[in-house]
Amino acid sequence: MASTQLGCNSVRFWRADQIAQKSPSPTVYQRSQHSPQKRQKKLRLTATSILEAQPTTEEQPQHYVWQGDDEFTNLNDRHDAAPIPLPPIKGPKRAVLVRHGQSTWNAAGRVQGSSNLAVLTPKGIAQAETTHALLEPERFDMLFYSPLARASQTATIVWGDRKGRIKELPSLREIDLYNFQGLLKHEGKARYGEQYRTWQTKAASFEIEGHAPVRELWHRASLAWTQLLRDAGDASSMLIVAHNAVNQAMVAAALGLPPTYFRRMLQSNAATTVIDLQPNGSSPPTATLNRLNQASLCPQLTPSLKWHP
């Protein structure tokens, strides 16, 4: 693995045969001067459009029960099937994948999956602001974002006042974990025993409620690539704001890595991963993992960010 410096940031370049090694996990803690503001349903994105009176960790509803279907069921994208190849492209493209900042359920240690009860914590807002500062010099033609609140809030901050096309993409939601969603770790161990251990140690083989979450996710990530490359058109640089597991699957789908690579390409809160795609005639594009799990470690990048309780 080669490493270069961007200010005081380490930018790592990975070959596919190195992904199996332990991935880097930088942690970013910057302080925010913004208090939450009322969320806009549609993203007319500015860094100040995040919520006035967003619930705190203690106020946020914690009870979640999987009812057998949800708002994404009708999309019919939950299939235990192999990923489909990426479609051919006409010109080079860069995809910058960002994970959402710390959420209330991250802080509580709850399994989130594709549930939509969690929102950003003050720390999560600060992390997103740091990423906004890190990416401020970058030009993006288009933004794609997950419909889940923690990701759409992060997209609001990271995109800022940029001009360009914006699209919500439901296939970018986090991994569907069905009955595991909303559980604390000790609750999962107590209720599901060996099944929970399989999720922790052999996730690609894990099944629940007749579903194989990781294998389904790998297939859905390939659908997401197809959708966003189609919708991007001539756009050459795309910002994609989503989640840890689905971003891993997006990287794997682009590089042709199987579901057994799950958890080998972890993405920290508000960190960035960059995939470069080059045309390859009528075949799927050639994908290069330009950087993995990059985060700003430079306080001077965000001098105005201060903590406000």
C-alpha positions in Angstrom: 0.0 0.0 0.0 1.4 3.4 -1.0 0.8 6.5 1.0 1.0 10.1 0.2 0.3 13.3 2.1 -2.5 15.9 1.6 -1.7 18.5 4.2 -1.5 16.4 7.3 -3.9 13.8 5.8 -2.7 10.4 4.8 -4.2 9.4 1.5 -3.9 5.6 0.9 -4.0 3.9 -2.5 -5.0 0.2 -2.4 -4.7 -2.6 -4.8 -7.4 -5.2 -4.8 -5.1 -7.9 -3.4 -4.4 -5.6 -0.4 -8.0 -5.1 0.6 -8.0 -8.3 2.7 -5.7 -6.7 5.1 -7.0 -4.6 8.0 -8.4 -1.4 6.5 -7.4 2.0 8.0 -9.9 3.5 10.5 -9.1 7.2 11.1 -11.3 8.9 13.6 -12.4 12.5 13.2 -13.6 14.6 16.1 -14.2 18.3 15.3 -16.6 20.6 17.2 -19.6 22.3 15.6 -20.9 25.8 16.0 -24.2 24.9 14.4 -27.2 23.9 16.5 -29.7 21.6 14.7 -32.4 23.3 12.6 -35.6 22.0 11.1 -35.0 19.5 8.3 -36.2 20.3 4.8 -37.9 17.4 3.1 -36.2 18.2 -0.2 -32.5 18.9 -0.2 -31.9 22.5 -1.3 -28.6 21.9 0.3 -26.8 24.4 2.5 -24.7 23.7 5.5 -27.3 25.5 7.7 -30.3 23.4 6.7 -29.9 20.8 9.4 -32.6 20.8 12.0 -33.8 23.1 14.7 -35.1 20.8 17.6 -33.8 17.5 16.3 -34.3 14.9 19.1 -31.3 14.1 21.3 -30.0 10.6 21.8 -32.2 10.3 25.0 -35.3 11.8 23.3 -35.0 9.7 20.1 -37.5 6.8 19.9 -35.5 3.6 20.5 -38.2 0.9 19.9 -38.2 -0.7 16.5 -40.0 -3.9 15.5 -39.7 -5.3 12.0 -43.2 -5.9 10.7 -42.4 -7.9 7.6 -42.3 -5.0 5.2 -41.3 -1.3 5.1 -41.2 1.7 2.9 -38.6 0.0 0.6 -40.4 -3.3 0.1 -42.2 -2.2 -3.1 -38.8 -1.5 -4.7 -38.3 -5.3 -5.1 -34.6 -5.0 -4.7 -34.0 -7.5 -1.9 -32.7 -10.5 -3.9 -30.1 -13.1 -2.9 -28.5 -12.9 -6.3 -25.1 -12.2 -7.7 -24.2 -8.6 -8.5 -24.8 -7.5 -12.1 -21.9 -6.0 -14.0 -21.5 -2.3 -14.1 -22.8 -0.8 -17.4 -20.3 0.6 -19.9 -19.5 4.3 -19.7 -18.4 6.7 -22.4 -16.0 8.9 -20.4 -14.0 8.7 -17.1 -15.9 9.2 -13.9 -15.0 9.7 -10.3 -17.3 8.6 -7.4 -16.6 10.0 -4.0 -18.4 8.0 -1.4 -19.1 9.5 2.1 -20.5 7.8 5.1 -22.9 9.7 7.3 -21.7 11.4 10.5 -22.2 9.8 13.9 -25.9 9.1 14.5 -28.0 8.8 17.7 -28.1 5.0 17.2 -24.3 4.9 16.5 -23.8 6.6 19.9 -26.2 4.2 21.6 -24.7 1.1 20.0 -27.9 0.1 18.3 -28.1 -1.9 15.0 -29.5 0.6 12.5 -29.8 -1.3 9.2 -32.2 0.4 6.9 -34.4 1.7 9.7 -34.9 5.5 9.7 -35.3 6.5 13.4 -31.7 7.8 13.9 -30.5 11.3 13.2 -27.1 13.0 13.5 -25.7 13.8 16.9 -23.8 17.1 17.5 -20.6 15.1 17.0 -22.0 13.7 13.7 -22.8 17.3 12.5 -19.2 18.3 13.4 -17.8 15.3 11.5 -19.9 16.2 8.4 -18.7 19.8 8.6 -15.1 18.6 8.7 -15.7 16.5 5.6 -17.3 19.5 3.9 -14.1 21.5 4.6 -11.9 18.6 3.3 -13.9 18.3 0.0 -14.5 22.1 -0.5 -11.8 22.3 -3.2 -13.4 19.4 -5.1 -15.8 19.9 -8.0 -18.9 17.7 -8.2 -21.4 17.6 -11.0 -24.0 15.6 -9.2 -25.0 14.4 -5.7 -26.7 11.1 -4.9 -27.8 10.4 -1.4 -29.5 7.8 0.7 -33.1 8.6 1.8 -32.3 7.8 5.4 -32.2 10.9 7.6 -28.7 10.4 9.0 -27.4 10.3 5.4 -29.5 13.1 3.9 -28.5 15.4 6.8 -24.8 14.6 6.1 -25.4 15.3 2.4 -26.9 18.7 3.3 -23.7 19.7 5.1 -21.1 18.2 2.8 -22.7 19.5 -0.4 -23.1 23.0 1.1 -24.0 25.6 -1.5 -22.7 23.8 -4.5 -24.6 24.0 -7.8 -25.5 20.8 -9.6 -28.0 18.0 -9.9 -29.2 16.3 -6.8 -31.0 12.9 -6.5 -32.2 10.7 -3.7 -31.5 7.1 -4.5 -33.3 4.5 -2.3 -30.8 1.7 -3.4 -28.2 3.6 -1.4 -29.9 2.9 1.9 -28.1 0.9 4.5 -28.0 -2.9 4.6 -31.5 -4.4 5.4 -31.1 -6.3 8.7 -34.8 -7.0 9.4 -35.3 -8.3 13.0 -31.8 -7.2 14.1 -32.7 -3.5 13.5 -33.0 -1.6 16.8 -31.1 -4.2 18.9 -28.3 -3.4 21.2 -25.4 -5.9 21.0 -26.2 -7.7 24.2 -29.8 -8.0 23.1 -28.8 -9.6 19.8 -26.6 -12.1 21.6 -29.3 -12.9 24.1 -32.2 -13.3 21.6 -30.5 -14.8 18.6 -27.4 -16.7 20.0 -25.7 -18.6 17.3 -27.4 -16.7 14.6 -26.0 -13.4 16.0 -22.6 -15.0 16.2 -22.8 -15.9 12.5 -23.7 -12.2 11.7 -20.5 -11.2 13.6 -18.1 -13.8 12.3 -19.5 -15.1 8.9 -21.7 -12.3 7.7 -21.8 -13.4 4.1 -23.4 -16.6 5.3 -25.8 -14.9 7.7 -29.5 -15.4 7.1 -32.6 -14.0 8.9 -36.3 -14.0 8.2 -35.7 -15.9 4.9 -33.2 -13.2 3.8 -29.4 -13.1 3.3 -28.6 -9.5 4.1 -25.0 -9.2 2.9 -25.6 -11.1 -0.3 -28.7 -9.0 -0.9 -26.7 -5.9 -0.3 -24.0 -6.9 -2.8 -26.7 -7.3 -5.5 -28.4 -4.0 -4.5 -25.1 -2.2 -4.7 -24.7 -3.3 -8.3 -28.2 -2.0 -9.0 -27.2 1.3 -7.4 -24.2 1.6 -9.7 -26.5 1.0 -12.7 -28.9 3.6 -11.6 -26.4 6.3 -10.7 -24.3 5.8 -13.8 -27.4 6.0 -16.0 -28.7 9.1 -14.1 -25.3 10.8 -14.1 -25.2 10.9 -17.9 -22.2 13.1 -18.8 -21.4 14.0 -15.3 -17.8 13.1 -14.6 -17.6 13.7 -10.8 -20.2 12.3 -8.4 -20.7 12.8 -4.6 -22.4 9.8 -3.0 -23.5 10.1 0.6 -24.7 6.9 2.2 -23.7 4.3 4.8 -20.9 2.1 6.0 -22.1 -1.3 4.7 -23.6 -0.1 1.4 -20.5 1.9 0.6 -18.4 -1.2 1.2 -20.7 -3.1 -1.2 -20.4 -0.3 -3.8 -16.6 -0.6 -3.7 -16.7 -4.3 -3.9 -19.2 -4.3 -6.8 -16.9 -1.9 -8.7 -13.8 -4.0 -8.0 -15.5 -7.4 -8.5 -15.0 -8.6 -4.9 -17.4 -11.1 -3.4 -19.6 -10.7 -0.2 -16.9 -12.4 1.9 -15.1 -9.0 1.8 -17.7 -7.5 4.0 -16.1 -5.7 6.9 -12.7 -5.6 5.2 -13.3 -2.1 3.8 -14.9 -0.3 6.8 -15.7 3.3 6.5 -15.6 5.6 9.5 -18.3 8.2 10.2 -18.1 11.0 7.6 -14.9 9.5 6.0 -14.5 9.4 2.2 -13.6 6.7 -0.3 -12.9 7.4 -3.9 -13.5 5.1 -6.9 -12.2 6.1 -10.4 -13.9 4.5 -13.4 -12.4 4.4 -16.9 -14.2 3.5 -20.1 -13.6 0.0 -21.4 -15.4 -0.2 -24.7 -18.6 -2.2 -24.5 -17.4 -3.9 -21.3 -17.8 -2.8 -17.7 -15.6 0.1 -16.8 -12.2 -0.4 -15.2 -12.4 0.6 -11.6 -9.5 1.8 -9.4 -9.8 2.3 -5.7 -8.1 5.7 -5.4 -8.4 6.1 -1.6 -10.2 4.2 1.2 -11.6 5.7 4.4 -9.9 9.1 4.2 -10.7 11.6 6.9 -9.4 15.0 7.8 -7.1 15.0 10.8 -6.1 18.7 10.4 -7.7 21.2 12.8 -6.6 24.0 10.6 -9.0 22.9 7.9 -11.9 23.9 10.0 -10.8 26.8 12.2 -14.4 28.0 12.8 -15.8 24.8 14.2 -16.3 25.0 17.9 -18.3 23.0 20.4 -21.7 24.2 21.4 -23.7 21.8 23.7 
